[in-house]
Amino acid sequence: MSGRKLNLREVREVLREISFSKMLGIRISHLHRDGITIECDVRKSFLNNAGSLHGGVSAALADVAVGVAVYRHLGSHRPITTVEMKINYFRPVTEGRIFARSQLLRIGSTLCIGRVDITDAKSQSVGTALVTYMLIGAPQTVSA
């Protein structure tokens, strides 16, 4: 662990390395002391048969929001993986943008837990998630 949090440029670099995030068009919205906020546009191709955002998009946002926040907190590219996620959906999203604001609740030696509040473009709460990541192996350094 480097002892410092990643800056905005470095966090954007981490996000660019996640090909699924590129496919969804996920962007960094804000960095917070205890997490990050990411966002993506609601595209027609993301809608389910009922005309609302597919739950998998919201789940992916929650997963990425915690994972990238963990990387930022660790200040390194230490290998991590999702081991558990619980998500509740409150209301459908049909257009605009969707935001996922992560808050790291615990960073342990093996497990990291984060909460994610999911909102729409009108700042209405549309869901919440609890995501657990496992730290794998020893920290890795990134060459500049």
Buried (B, 14 or more C-beta within 10 A) or exposed (E): EEEEBBEEEBBBBBBEEBEEBEEBEBBBBEBEEEBBBBBBBBEEEBBEEEEBBBEEBBBBBBBBBBBBBBBBBBBBBBEBEBEEBEBEBEEBBEBEBBBBBBBBBEBEEEBBBBBBBBBBBEEEEBBBBBBBBBBEEEEEEEEE
